[in-house]
Amino acid sequence: MQAVDLARVAEWMQDHVPGFYGPLQAEQFEQGQSNPTFRLDSPSGRYVLRRKPPGKLLKSAHAVDREFRVQSALAGTGVPVPRMLAFCQDDAVLGSAFYIMEHVAGRTLVEPDLPGEALSGRAAIIDEMNRVLAALHSLDPARLGLSDYGAPGNYYERQLARWTGQYRASETERQPDMEALITWLERALPADDGQRTLVHGDFRLDNLLFAPEGAECRAVLDWELSTLGHPHADLAGVLMQWQLPPGPETRGLAGVDRAALGLPSDQAFVTSYCARRGIDGIGNLGFCVAFAFFRMAAILQGVRKRALDGTAANPEKDLKLGAYVPTFAAMGLEARHGYG
């Protein structure tokens, strides 16, 4: 667990969080390691603190200020988020920027085959995931005060340049499949079709918090990668995750008899999403899924670099995650032609 000066945090919260009083106790969540996240317990209630990690960071990474802004804007919409309470940009308090939000009671479901859930429960949970994703992409960023939340222009062109740069900045050894995937993506880059919505950037089952019982989504978490961009990137991210092997580490559905478990096929999930958004279909989905694999490989390379540099929250775990970079690159190459 990373050290947090609870006395300093409590002193700051006393001045900035209405109704708060200490003392504080803290427990770090296993989830949210990119931006370390802590449950705070006090006599006045339970809170969550999310902060930038310590050490030298890649430019534009770990933007907790953006997380705070987007979740504040989403309050009261059809996309559930925790209530934002206070943001601290003064590094002198904790060593890096952080924010405080309400603690939402619920359960995190890590594996998409949903072990332990009833047949009907699995179907309802994945359908709720689909509903929230479509609701997010149906929002008008301008009405939320987020018209400047992302740069203009071709989203995929911008993202490809950004993540190639991030990958190069954290590269530790040459990966031939990653080089081939980057080259293909650059050549296959689609023209801008004008679609521009709020995108989460890491929309997957374990970033949703569900009611203690039932399928209701209580909160969408981990908005670090959110921006204005192409909605199909979020959809492709879901499909990308499902191509991985099942299990608590890889969290995929490869080889799973989905029908027997009450889970939708990729096509059924896409069809439901399109129906909710009132669109006819998804073009160029193979490119979108291949890009999703590339971006995740770039992210994992950053995780690996932080572990090697000694700034990771859990170096052993992060080195293990970083070892998946060549796997994601290879699967990105395979995905190019897998979706028509």
Beta strands, then each sheet from edge to edge (+ up, - down):
strand 1: 25-28
strand 2: 37-42
strand 3: 45-51
strand 4: 84-88
strand 5: 98-102
strand 6: 107-108
strand 7: 197-199
strand 8: 208-210
strand 9: 217-220
strand 10: 227-229
sheet 1: 1+ 2- 3+ 5- 4+
sheet 2: 6+ 8- 9+
sheet 3: 7+ 10-
end
